[in-house]
Amino acid sequence: MSKSLSAEVAEFLKSKRISKGLSMRKLSVLVYGDDKRSGYISQVERGEREITISTFGMFLTALDSWVEFIE
């Protein structure tokens, strides 16, 4: 059985954050301008919260990353 899209997004974001050496607090600062949403980031990374495409874009920008979609 394949993983859900939200599980794949969660795994992708967590691995990118860790590979960049960022804490959830630091990523929160980069994405939102403060560290108050690190709990939200934790929930996203555990697959407990889904994010919108625009929020995903904000994460990608903060992580200096991109995603290639293949049909």
N, CA, C and O atoms as a Tripos MOL2 file, in Angstrom:
@<TRIPOS>MOLECULE
protein
  284   283    71     0     0
PROTEIN
NO_CHARGES

@<TRIPOS>ATOM
      1 N           0.8370   -1.1800    0.0000 N.3       1 MET1
      2 CA          0.0000    0.0000    0.0000 C.3       1 MET1
      3 C           0.8850    1.2480    0.0000 C.2       1 MET1
      4 O           1.8420    1.3300    0.7710 O.2       1 MET1
      5 N           0.5750    2.2010   -0.8470 N.am      2 SER2
      6 CA          1.3860    3.4030   -0.9370 C.3       2 SER2
      7 C           0.9910    4.3970    0.1530 C.2       2 SER2
      8 O          -0.1130    4.3610    0.6950 O.2       2 SER2
      9 N           1.9380    5.2830    0.4500 N.am      3 LYS3
     10 CA          1.6850    6.3040    1.4600 C.3       3 LYS3
     11 C           0.7340    7.3560    0.9030 C.2       3 LYS3
     12 O           0.6600    7.5740   -0.3060 O.2       3 LYS3
     13 N           0.0130    7.9980    1.8080 N.am      4 SER4
     14 CA         -0.8510    9.1020    1.3990 C.3       4 SER4
     15 C           0.0170   10.3000    1.0220 C.2       4 SER4
     16 O           1.1840   10.3850    1.4020 O.2       4 SER4
     17 N          -0.5700   11.2110    0.2780 N.am      5 LEU5
     18 CA          0.1590   12.4120   -0.1220 C.3       5 LEU5
     19 C           0.5900   13.2180    1.1020 C.2       5 LEU5
     20 O           1.7110   13.7260    1.1450 O.2       5 LEU5
     21 N          -0.2880   13.3370    2.0920 N.am      6 SER6
     22 CA          0.0830   14.1120    3.2860 C.3       6 SER6
     23 C           1.2370   13.4450    4.0330 C.2       6 SER6
     24 O           2.0740   14.1430    4.6040 O.2       6 SER6
     25 N           1.3040   12.1150    4.0420 N.am      7 ALA7
     26 CA          2.4150   11.4100    4.6880 C.3       7 ALA7
     27 C           3.7110   11.6470    3.9180 C.2       7 ALA7
     28 O           4.7710   11.8140    4.5210 O.2       7 ALA7
     29 N           3.6290   11.6620    2.6020 N.am      8 GLU8
     30 CA          4.8200   11.9210    1.7900 C.3       8 GLU8
     31 C           5.3050   13.3560    1.9730 C.2       8 GLU8
     32 O           6.5080   13.6010    2.0670 O.2       8 GLU8
     33 N           4.3700   14.3020    2.0240 N.am      9 VAL9
     34 CA          4.7320   15.7070    2.2510 C.3       9 VAL9
     35 C           5.3850   15.8460    3.6230 C.2       9 VAL9
     36 O           6.4030   16.5240    3.7580 O.2       9 VAL9
     37 N           4.8130   15.2160    4.6310 N.am     10 ALA10
     38 CA          5.3630   15.2800    5.9900 C.3      10 ALA10
     39 C           6.7930   14.7460    6.0240 C.2      10 ALA10
     40 O           7.6840   15.3740    6.5950 O.2      10 ALA10
     41 N           7.0020   13.5980    5.4160 N.am     11 GLU11
     42 CA          8.3260   12.9840    5.3870 C.3      11 GLU11
     43 C           9.3200   13.8590    4.6120 C.2      11 GLU11
     44 O          10.4660   14.0260    5.0300 O.2      11 GLU11
     45 N           8.8740   14.4070    3.4930 N.am     12 PHE12
     46 CA          9.7190   15.2680    2.6730 C.3      12 PHE12
     47 C          10.1620   16.5010    3.4610 C.2      12 PHE12
     48 O          11.3490   16.8240    3.5000 O.2      12 PHE12
     49 N           9.2040   17.1890    4.0890 N.am     13 LEU13
     50 CA          9.5300   18.4090    4.8280 C.3      13 LEU13
     51 C          10.4730   18.1290    5.9950 C.2      13 LEU13
     52 O          11.4200   18.8800    6.2270 O.2      13 LEU13
     53 N          10.2140   17.0620    6.7160 N.am     14 LYS14
     54 CA         11.0690   16.7270    7.8520 C.3      14 LYS14
     55 C          12.4850   16.4100    7.3940 C.2      14 LYS14
     56 O          13.4500   16.8760    7.9990 O.2      14 LYS14
     57 N          12.6210   15.6210    6.3310 N.am     15 SER15
     58 CA         13.9640   15.2650    5.8620 C.3      15 SER15
     59 C          14.7100   16.4850    5.3410 C.2      15 SER15
     60 O          15.9160   16.6050    5.5560 O.2      15 SER15
     61 N          14.0140   17.3960    4.6560 N.am     16 LYS16
     62 CA         14.6560   18.6170    4.1680 C.3      16 LYS16
     63 C          15.0920   19.5020    5.3280 C.2      16 LYS16
     64 O          16.1940   20.0500    5.3190 O.2      16 LYS16
     65 N          14.2220   19.6390    6.3280 N.am     17 ARG17
     66 CA         14.5590   20.4690    7.4920 C.3      17 ARG17
     67 C          15.7870   19.9260    8.1960 C.2      17 ARG17
     68 O          16.6990   20.6820    8.5310 O.2      17 ARG17
     69 N          15.8160   18.6280    8.4200 N.am     18 ILE18
     70 CA         16.9460   18.0040    9.1080 C.3      18 ILE18
     71 C          18.2140   18.1230    8.2770 C.2      18 ILE18
     72 O          19.2810   18.4120    8.8180 O.2      18 ILE18
     73 N          18.1130   17.9020    6.9620 N.am     19 SER19
     74 CA         19.3040   17.9840    6.1120 C.3      19 SER19
     75 C          19.8860   19.3940    6.0710 C.2      19 SER19
     76 O          21.0820   19.5660    5.8340 O.2      19 SER19
     77 N          19.0530   20.3930    6.2990 N.am     20 LYS20
     78 CA         19.5140   21.7840    6.3530 C.3      20 LYS20
     79 C          20.0150   22.1700    7.7490 C.2      20 LYS20
     80 O          20.5260   23.2730    7.9460 O.2      20 LYS20
     81 N          19.8660   21.2590    8.7130 N.am     21 GLY21
     82 CA         20.3290   21.5210   10.0720 C.3      21 GLY21
     83 C          19.4610   22.5120   10.8250 C.2      21 GLY21
     84 O          19.9440   23.2310   11.7000 O.2      21 GLY21
     85 N          18.1770   22.5520   10.4830 N.am     22 LEU22
     86 CA         17.2580   23.5090   11.1010 C.3      22 LEU22
     87 C          16.4100   22.8480   12.1800 C.2      22 LEU22
     88 O          15.9450   21.7200   12.0170 O.2      22 LEU22
     89 N          16.2180   23.5550   13.2650 N.am     23 SER23
     90 CA         15.2440   23.1170   14.2630 C.3      23 SER23
     91 C          13.8580   23.5350   13.7720 C.2      23 SER23
     92 O          13.7390   24.3290   12.8390 O.2      23 SER23
     93 N          12.8350   23.0100   14.3870 N.am     24 MET24
     94 CA         11.4760   23.4230   14.0360 C.3      24 MET24
     95 C          11.2690   24.8960   14.3560 C.2      24 MET24
     96 O          10.5610   25.5940   13.6300 O.2      24 MET24
     97 N          11.8760   25.3710   15.4290 N.am     25 ARG25
     98 CA         11.7610   26.7920   15.7790 C.3      25 ARG25
     99 C          12.3930   27.6810   14.7200 C.2      25 ARG25
    100 O          11.8190   28.6990   14.3320 O.2      25 ARG25
    101 N          13.5810   27.2950   14.2500 N.am     26 LYS26
    102 CA         14.2600   28.0900   13.2250 C.3      26 LYS26
    103 C          13.4630   28.0740   11.9230 C.2      26 LYS26
    104 O          13.3570   29.1010   11.2520 O.2      26 LYS26
    105 N          12.9030   26.9210   11.5580 N.am     27 LEU27
    106 CA         12.0800   26.8470   10.3560 C.3      27 LEU27
    107 C          10.8440   27.7190   10.5120 C.2      27 LEU27
    108 O          10.4200   28.3750    9.5610 O.2      27 LEU27
    109 N          10.2680   27.7310   11.7010 N.am     28 SER28
    110 CA          9.1160   28.5870   11.9640 C.3      28 SER28
    111 C           9.4630   30.0540   11.7450 C.2      28 SER28
    112 O           8.6710   30.8110   11.1850 O.2      28 SER28
    113 N          10.6480   30.4460   12.1890 N.am     29 VAL29
    114 CA         11.0910   31.8290   11.9770 C.3      29 VAL29
    115 C          11.2430   32.1140   10.4890 C.2      29 VAL29
    116 O          10.8300   33.1720   10.0160 O.2      29 VAL29
    117 N          11.8270   31.1850    9.7530 N.am     30 LEU30
    118 CA         12.0250   31.3820    8.3200 C.3      30 LEU30
    119 C          10.7030   31.4370    7.5550 C.2      30 LEU30
    120 O          10.5630   32.2110    6.6090 O.2      30 LEU30
    121 N           9.7420   30.6240    7.9610 N.am     31 VAL31
    122 CA          8.4590   30.5570    7.2420 C.3      31 VAL31
    123 C           7.5200   31.6750    7.6880 C.2      31 VAL31
    124 O           6.9260   32.3590    6.8540 O.2      31 VAL31
    125 N           7.3860   31.8600    9.0020 N.am     32 TYR32
    126 CA          6.3590   32.7610    9.5430 C.3      32 TYR32
    127 C           6.8970   34.0380   10.1790 C.2      32 TYR32
    128 O           6.1160   34.9240   10.5270 O.2      32 TYR32
    129 N           8.2150   34.1500   10.3370 N.am     33 GLY33
    130 CA          8.7800   35.3510   10.9300 C.3      33 GLY33
    131 C           8.8920   35.3190   12.4450 C.2      33 GLY33
    132 O           9.3850   36.2710   13.0500 O.2      33 GLY33
    133 N           8.4380   34.2350   13.0650 N.am     34 ASP34
    134 CA          8.5980   34.0580   14.5100 C.3      34 ASP34
    135 C           8.6160   32.5630   14.8220 C.2      34 ASP34
    136 O           8.3850   31.7370   13.9390 O.2      34 ASP34
    137 N           8.8910   32.2180   16.0810 N.am     35 ASP35
    138 CA          8.9950   30.7900   16.4310 C.3      35 ASP35
    139 C           7.7200   30.2340   17.0700 C.2      35 ASP35
    140 O           7.7350   29.1420   17.6390 O.2      35 ASP35
    141 N           6.6420   30.9700   16.9800 N.am     36 LYS36
    142 CA          5.4030   30.5760   17.6510 C.3      36 LYS36
    143 C           4.6720   29.4070   16.9770 C.2      36 LYS36
    144 O           3.7640   28.8320   17.5770 O.2      36 LYS36
    145 N           5.0430   29.0510   15.7640 N.am     37 ARG37
    146 CA          4.3430   27.9750   15.0550 C.3      37 ARG37
    147 C           5.1680   26.6980   14.9440 C.2      37 ARG37
    148 O           4.8930   25.8530   14.0920 O.2      37 ARG37
    149 N           6.1640   26.5570   15.7860 N.am     38 SER38
    150 CA          6.9680   25.3340   15.7340 C.3      38 SER38
    151 C           6.1230   24.1070   16.0890 C.2      38 SER38
    152 O           6.3880   23.0120   15.5920 O.2      38 SER38
    153 N           5.1180   24.2780   16.9360 N.am     39 GLY39
    154 CA          4.2110   23.1770   17.2620 C.3      39 GLY39
    155 C           3.4010   22.7380   16.0500 C.2      39 GLY39
    156 O           3.1610   21.5480   15.8500 O.2      39 GLY39
    157 N           2.9870   23.6970   15.2570 N.am     40 TYR40
    158 CA          2.2670   23.4030   14.0110 C.3      40 TYR40
    159 C           3.1700   22.6300   13.0630 C.2      40 TYR40
    160 O           2.7350   21.6580   12.4460 O.2      40 TYR40
    161 N           4.4260   23.0560   12.9440 N.am     41 ILE41
    162 CA          5.3790   22.3600   12.0780 C.3      41 ILE41
    163 C           5.5650   20.9300   12.5600 C.2      41 ILE41
    164 O           5.6380   20.0090   11.7450 O.2      41 ILE41
    165 N           5.6410   20.7330   13.8500 N.am     42 SER42
    166 CA          5.7500   19.3900   14.4140 C.3      42 SER42
    167 C           4.5550   18.5270   14.0120 C.2      42 SER42
    168 O           4.7220   17.3680   13.6350 O.2      42 SER42
    169 N           3.3620   19.0900   14.0920 N.am     43 GLN43
    170 CA          2.1580   18.3530   13.7020 C.3      43 GLN43
    171 C           2.1710   18.0090   12.2110 C.2      43 GLN43
    172 O           1.7710   16.9120   11.8210 O.2      43 GLN43
    173 N           2.6250   18.9370   11.3910 N.am     44 VAL44
    174 CA          2.7200   18.6840    9.9490 C.3      44 VAL44
    175 C           3.6980   17.5410    9.6890 C.2      44 VAL44
    176 O           3.4030   16.6310    8.9140 O.2      44 VAL44
    177 N           4.8570   17.5890   10.3340 N.am     45 GLU45
    178 CA          5.8840   16.5680   10.1220 C.3      45 GLU45
    179 C           5.4540   15.1870   10.6150 C.2      45 GLU45
    180 O           5.9420   14.1750   10.1140 O.2      45 GLU45
    181 N           4.5670   15.1360   11.5690 N.am     46 ARG46
    182 CA          4.0480   13.8480   12.0580 C.3      46 ARG46
    183 C           2.8330   13.3860   11.2590 C.2      46 ARG46
    184 O           2.2890   12.3120   11.5170 O.2      46 ARG46
    185 N           2.4080   14.1960   10.2900 N.am     47 GLY47
    186 CA          1.2650   13.8400    9.4700 C.3      47 GLY47
    187 C          -0.0690   14.0660   10.1450 C.2      47 GLY47
    188 O          -1.0900   13.5470    9.6950 O.2      47 GLY47
    189 N          -0.0720   14.8350   11.2230 N.am     48 GLU48
    190 CA         -1.3050   15.1030   11.9590 C.3      48 GLU48
    191 C          -2.0740   16.2970   11.3980 C.2      48 GLU48
    192 O          -3.2670   16.4500   11.6630 O.2      48 GLU48
    193 N          -1.3950   17.1390   10.6270 N.am     49 ARG49
    194 CA         -2.0210   18.3130   10.0100 C.3      49 ARG49
    195 C          -1.6590   18.3300    8.5330 C.2      49 ARG49
    196 O          -0.5350   18.0050    8.1500 O.2      49 ARG49
    197 N          -2.6140   18.7080    7.7250 N.am     50 GLU50
    198 CA         -2.3510   18.8970    6.3050 C.3      50 GLU50
    199 C          -2.0880   20.3820    6.0700 C.2      50 GLU50
    200 O          -2.5470   21.2330    6.8310 O.2      50 GLU50
    201 N          -1.3480   20.6790    5.0120 N.am     51 ILE51
    202 CA         -1.0510   22.0660    4.6990 C.3      51 ILE51
    203 C          -1.5690   22.3970    3.3050 C.2      51 ILE51
    204 O          -1.7520   21.5160    2.4650 O.2      51 ILE51
    205 N          -1.7990   23.6700    3.0840 N.am     52 THR52
    206 CA         -2.2520   24.1160    1.7720 C.3      52 THR52
    207 C          -1.0610   24.1900    0.8190 C.2      52 THR52
    208 O           0.0950   24.1560    1.2410 O.2      52 THR52
    209 N          -1.3630   24.2900   -0.4580 N.am     53 ILE53
    210 CA         -0.3140   24.4320   -1.4670 C.3      53 ILE53
    211 C           0.5060   25.6990   -1.2050 C.2      53 ILE53
    212 O           1.7300   25.6800   -1.3340 O.2      53 ILE53
    213 N          -0.1580   26.7980   -0.8380 N.am     54 SER54
    214 CA          0.5880   28.0440   -0.6070 C.3      54 SER54
    215 C           1.5070   27.9120    0.6100 C.2      54 SER54
    216 O           2.6230   28.4320    0.5930 O.2      54 SER54
    217 N           1.0630   27.2320    1.6530 N.am     55 THR55
    218 CA          1.9250   27.0150    2.8250 C.3      55 THR55
    219 C           3.0800   26.1020    2.4600 C.2      55 THR55
    220 O           4.2090   26.3230    2.9000 O.2      55 THR55
    221 N           2.8120   25.0790    1.6630 N.am     56 PHE56
    222 CA          3.8690   24.1860    1.1900 C.3      56 PHE56
    223 C           4.9100   24.9950    0.4200 C.2      56 PHE56
    224 O           6.1110   24.7720    0.5690 O.2      56 PHE56
    225 N           4.4520   25.9210   -0.3920 N.am     57 GLY57
    226 CA          5.3630   26.7940   -1.1320 C.3      57 GLY57
    227 C           6.2280   27.6290   -0.2080 C.2      57 GLY57
    228 O           7.4130   27.8350   -0.4710 O.2      57 GLY57
    229 N           5.6350   28.1100    0.8750 N.am     58 MET58
    230 CA          6.3980   28.8910    1.8570 C.3      58 MET58
    231 C           7.4830   28.0240    2.5120 C.2      58 MET58
    232 O           8.6020   28.4820    2.7420 O.2      58 MET58
    233 N           7.1340   26.7750    2.8040 N.am     59 PHE59
    234 CA          8.1070   25.8430    3.3730 C.3      59 PHE59
    235 C           9.2340   25.5900    2.3700 C.2      59 PHE59
    236 O          10.4080   25.6050    2.7380 O.2      59 PHE59
    237 N           8.8810   25.3600    1.1110 N.am     60 LEU60
    238 CA          9.8980   25.1060    0.0880 C.3      60 LEU60
    239 C          10.8490   26.2810   -0.0530 C.2      60 LEU60
    240 O          12.0590   26.0950   -0.1780 O.2      60 LEU60
    241 N          10.3080   27.4860   -0.0320 N.am     61 THR61
    242 CA         11.1420   28.6880   -0.1260 C.3      61 THR61
    243 C          12.0860   28.7650    1.0700 C.2      61 THR61
    244 O          13.2810   29.0070    0.9030 O.2      61 THR61
    245 N          11.5610   28.5630    2.2630 N.am     62 ALA62
    246 CA         12.3820   28.6310    3.4780 C.3      62 ALA62
    247 C          13.4600   27.5550    3.4830 C.2      62 ALA62
    248 O          14.5580   27.7690    3.9960 O.2      62 ALA62
    249 N          13.1420   26.3940    2.9080 N.am     63 LEU63
    250 CA         14.0950   25.2820    2.8720 C.3      63 LEU63
    251 C          14.9870   25.3170    1.6380 C.2      63 LEU63
    252 O          15.8140   24.4280    1.4370 O.2      63 LEU63
    253 N          14.8130   26.3600    0.8040 N.am     64 ASP64
    254 CA         15.5810   26.4920   -0.4360 C.3      64 ASP64
    255 C          15.5230   25.1810   -1.2250 C.2      64 ASP64
    256 O          16.5470   24.6140   -1.6080 O.2      64 ASP64
    257 N          14.2990   24.7240   -1.4500 N.am     65 SER65
    258 CA         14.0850   23.4380   -2.0940 C.3      65 SER65
    259 C          12.9870   23.5480   -3.1420 C.2      65 SER65
    260 O          12.3470   24.5910   -3.2800 O.2      65 SER65
    261 N          12.7790   22.4790   -3.8670 N.am     66 TRP66
    262 CA         11.7210   22.4230   -4.8690 C.3      66 TRP66
    263 C          11.2480   20.9860   -5.0120 C.2      66 TRP66
    264 O          11.8920   20.0530   -4.5310 O.2      66 TRP66
    265 N          10.1210   20.8230   -5.6740 N.am     67 VAL67
    266 CA          9.5390   19.4970   -5.8950 C.3      67 VAL67
    267 C           9.2310   19.3860   -7.3800 C.2      67 VAL67
    268 O           8.7020   20.3090   -8.0000 O.2      67 VAL67
    269 N           9.5730   18.2440   -7.9220 N.am     68 GLU68
    270 CA          9.2550   17.9800   -9.3210 C.3      68 GLU68
    271 C           8.0950   17.0010   -9.3680 C.2      68 GLU68
    272 O           8.1300   15.9380   -8.7480 O.2      68 GLU68
    273 N           7.0690   17.3800  -10.1160 N.am     69 PHE69
    274 CA          5.8960   16.5170  -10.2410 C.3      69 PHE69
    275 C           5.9900   15.7230  -11.5390 C.2      69 PHE69
    276 O           6.2850   16.2770  -12.5990 O.2      69 PHE69
    277 N           5.7440   14.4580  -11.4480 N.am     70 ILE70
    278 CA          5.8000   13.5810  -12.6020 C.3      70 ILE70
    279 C           4.4300   12.9570  -12.8030 C.2      70 ILE70
    280 O           3.8300   12.4360  -11.8630 O.2      70 ILE70
    281 N           3.9390   13.0110  -14.0320 N.am     71 GLU71
    282 CA          2.6300   12.4110  -14.3200 C.3      71 GLU71
    283 C           2.7840   10.9370  -14.5800 C.2      71 GLU71
    284 O           1.7960   10.2500  -14.8420 O.2      71 GLU71
@<TRIPOS>BOND
     1     1     2 1
     2     2     3 1
     3     3     4 2
     4     3     5 am
     5     5     6 1
     6     6     7 1
     7     7     8 2
     8     7     9 am
     9     9    10 1
    10    10    11 1
    11    11    12 2
    12    11    13 am
    13    13    14 1
    14    14    15 1
    15    15    16 2
    16    15    17 am
    17    17    18 1
    18    18    19 1
    19    19    20 2
    20    19    21 am
    21    21    22 1
    22    22    23 1
    23    23    24 2
    24    23    25 am
    25    25    26 1
    26    26    27 1
    27    27    28 2
    28    27    29 am
    29    29    30 1
    30    30    31 1
    31    31    32 2
    32    31    33 am
    33    33    34 1
    34    34    35 1
    35    35    36 2
    36    35    37 am
    37    37    38 1
    38    38    39 1
    39    39    40 2
    40    39    41 am
    41    41    42 1
    42    42    43 1
    43    43    44 2
    44    43    45 am
    45    45    46 1
    46    46    47 1
    47    47    48 2
    48    47    49 am
    49    49    50 1
    50    50    51 1
    51    51    52 2
    52    51    53 am
    53    53    54 1
    54    54    55 1
    55    55    56 2
    56    55    57 am
    57    57    58 1
    58    58    59 1
    59    59    60 2
    60    59    61 am
    61    61    62 1
    62    62    63 1
    63    63    64 2
    64    63    65 am
    65    65    66 1
    66    66    67 1
    67    67    68 2
    68    67    69 am
    69    69    70 1
    70    70    71 1
    71    71    72 2
    72    71    73 am
    73    73    74 1
    74    74    75 1
    75    75    76 2
    76    75    77 am
    77    77    78 1
    78    78    79 1
    79    79    80 2
    80    79    81 am
    81    81    82 1
    82    82    83 1
    83    83    84 2
    84    83    85 am
    85    85    86 1
    86    86    87 1
    87    87    88 2
    88    87    89 am
    89    89    90 1
    90    90    91 1
    91    91    92 2
    92    91    93 am
    93    93    94 1
    94    94    95 1
    95    95    96 2
    96    95    97 am
    97    97    98 1
    98    98    99 1
    99    99   100 2
   100    99   101 am
   101   101   102 1
   102   102   103 1
   103   103   104 2
   104   103   105 am
   105   105   106 1
   106   106   107 1
   107   107   108 2
   108   107   109 am
   109   109   110 1
   110   110   111 1
   111   111   112 2
   112   111   113 am
   113   113   114 1
   114   114   115 1
   115   115   116 2
   116   115   117 am
   117   117   118 1
   118   118   119 1
   119   119   120 2
   120   119   121 am
   121   121   122 1
   122   122   123 1
   123   123   124 2
   124   123   125 am
   125   125   126 1
   126   126   127 1
   127   127   128 2
   128   127   129 am
   129   129   130 1
   130   130   131 1
   131   131   132 2
   132   131   133 am
   133   133   134 1
   134   134   135 1
   135   135   136 2
   136   135   137 am
   137   137   138 1
   138   138   139 1
   139   139   140 2
   140   139   141 am
   141   141   142 1
   142   142   143 1
   143   143   144 2
   144   143   145 am
   145   145   146 1
   146   146   147 1
   147   147   148 2
   148   147   149 am
   149   149   150 1
   150   150   151 1
   151   151   152 2
   152   151   153 am
   153   153   154 1
   154   154   155 1
   155   155   156 2
   156   155   157 am
   157   157   158 1
   158   158   159 1
   159   159   160 2
   160   159   161 am
   161   161   162 1
   162   162   163 1
   163   163   164 2
   164   163   165 am
   165   165   166 1
   166   166   167 1
   167   167   168 2
   168   167   169 am
   169   169   170 1
   170   170   171 1
   171   171   172 2
   172   171   173 am
   173   173   174 1
   174   174   175 1
   175   175   176 2
   176   175   177 am
   177   177   178 1
   178   178   179 1
   179   179   180 2
   180   179   181 am
   181   181   182 1
   182   182   183 1
   183   183   184 2
   184   183   185 am
   185   185   186 1
   186   186   187 1
   187   187   188 2
   188   187   189 am
   189   189   190 1
   190   190   191 1
   191   191   192 2
   192   191   193 am
   193   193   194 1
   194   194   195 1
   195   195   196 2
   196   195   197 am
   197   197   198 1
   198   198   199 1
   199   199   200 2
   200   199   201 am
   201   201   202 1
   202   202   203 1
   203   203   204 2
   204   203   205 am
   205   205   206 1
   206   206   207 1
   207   207   208 2
   208   207   209 am
   209   209   210 1
   210   210   211 1
   211   211   212 2
   212   211   213 am
   213   213   214 1
   214   214   215 1
   215   215   216 2
   216   215   217 am
   217   217   218 1
   218   218   219 1
   219   219   220 2
   220   219   221 am
   221   221   222 1
   222   222   223 1
   223   223   224 2
   224   223   225 am
   225   225   226 1
   226   226   227 1
   227   227   228 2
   228   227   229 am
   229   229   230 1
   230   230   231 1
   231   231   232 2
   232   231   233 am
   233   233   234 1
   234   234   235 1
   235   235   236 2
   236   235   237 am
   237   237   238 1
   238   238   239 1
   239   239   240 2
   240   239   241 am
   241   241   242 1
   242   242   243 1
   243   243   244 2
   244   243   245 am
   245   245   246 1
   246   246   247 1
   247   247   248 2
   248   247   249 am
   249   249   250 1
   250   250   251 1
   251   251   252 2
   252   251   253 am
   253   253   254 1
   254   254   255 1
   255   255   256 2
   256   255   257 am
   257   257   258 1
   258   258   259 1
   259   259   260 2
   260   259   261 am
   261   261   262 1
   262   262   263 1
   263   263   264 2
   264   263   265 am
   265   265   266 1
   266   266   267 1
   267   267   268 2
   268   267   269 am
   269   269   270 1
   270   270   271 1
   271   271   272 2
   272   271   273 am
   273   273   274 1
   274   274   275 1
   275   275   276 2
   276   275   277 am
   277   277   278 1
   278   278   279 1
   279   279   280 2
   280   279   281 am
   281   281   282 1
   282   282   283 1
   283   283   284 2
@<TRIPOS>SUBSTRUCTURE
     1 MET1         2 RESIDUE 1 A MET
     2 SER2         6 RESIDUE 1 A SER
     3 LYS3        10 RESIDUE 1 A LYS
     4 SER4        14 RESIDUE 1 A SER
     5 LEU5        18 RESIDUE 1 A LEU
     6 SER6        22 RESIDUE 1 A SER
     7 ALA7        26 RESIDUE 1 A ALA
     8 GLU8        30 RESIDUE 1 A GLU
     9 VAL9        34 RESIDUE 1 A VAL
    10 ALA10       38 RESIDUE 1 A ALA
    11 GLU11       42 RESIDUE 1 A GLU
    12 PHE12       46 RESIDUE 1 A PHE
    13 LEU13       50 RESIDUE 1 A LEU
    14 LYS14       54 RESIDUE 1 A LYS
    15 SER15       58 RESIDUE 1 A SER
    16 LYS16       62 RESIDUE 1 A LYS
    17 ARG17       66 RESIDUE 1 A ARG
    18 ILE18       70 RESIDUE 1 A ILE
    19 SER19       74 RESIDUE 1 A SER
    20 LYS20       78 RESIDUE 1 A LYS
    21 GLY21       82 RESIDUE 1 A GLY
    22 LEU22       86 RESIDUE 1 A LEU
    23 SER23       90 RESIDUE 1 A SER
    24 MET24       94 RESIDUE 1 A MET
    25 ARG25       98 RESIDUE 1 A ARG
    26 LYS26      102 RESIDUE 1 A LYS
    27 LEU27      106 RESIDUE 1 A LEU
    28 SER28      110 RESIDUE 1 A SER
    29 VAL29      114 RESIDUE 1 A VAL
    30 LEU30      118 RESIDUE 1 A LEU
    31 VAL31      122 RESIDUE 1 A VAL
    32 TYR32      126 RESIDUE 1 A TYR
    33 GLY33      130 RESIDUE 1 A GLY
    34 ASP34      134 RESIDUE 1 A ASP
    35 ASP35      138 RESIDUE 1 A ASP
    36 LYS36      142 RESIDUE 1 A LYS
    37 ARG37      146 RESIDUE 1 A ARG
    38 SER38      150 RESIDUE 1 A SER
    39 GLY39      154 RESIDUE 1 A GLY
    40 TYR40      158 RESIDUE 1 A TYR
    41 ILE41      162 RESIDUE 1 A ILE
    42 SER42      166 RESIDUE 1 A SER
    43 GLN43      170 RESIDUE 1 A GLN
    44 VAL44      174 RESIDUE 1 A VAL
    45 GLU45      178 RESIDUE 1 A GLU
    46 ARG46      182 RESIDUE 1 A ARG
    47 GLY47      186 RESIDUE 1 A GLY
    48 GLU48      190 RESIDUE 1 A GLU
    49 ARG49      194 RESIDUE 1 A ARG
    50 GLU50      198 RESIDUE 1 A GLU
    51 ILE51      202 RESIDUE 1 A ILE
    52 THR52      206 RESIDUE 1 A THR
    53 ILE53      210 RESIDUE 1 A ILE
    54 SER54      214 RESIDUE 1 A SER
    55 THR55      218 RESIDUE 1 A THR
    56 PHE56      222 RESIDUE 1 A PHE
    57 GLY57      226 RESIDUE 1 A GLY
    58 MET58      230 RESIDUE 1 A MET
    59 PHE59      234 RESIDUE 1 A PHE
    60 LEU60      238 RESIDUE 1 A LEU
    61 THR61      242 RESIDUE 1 A THR
    62 ALA62      246 RESIDUE 1 A ALA
    63 LEU63      250 RESIDUE 1 A LEU
    64 ASP64      254 RESIDUE 1 A ASP
    65 SER65      258 RESIDUE 1 A SER
    66 TRP66      262 RESIDUE 1 A TRP
    67 VAL67      266 RESIDUE 1 A VAL
    68 GLU68      270 RESIDUE 1 A GLU
    69 PHE69      274 RESIDUE 1 A PHE
    70 ILE70      278 RESIDUE 1 A ILE
    71 GLU71      282 RESIDUE 1 A GLU
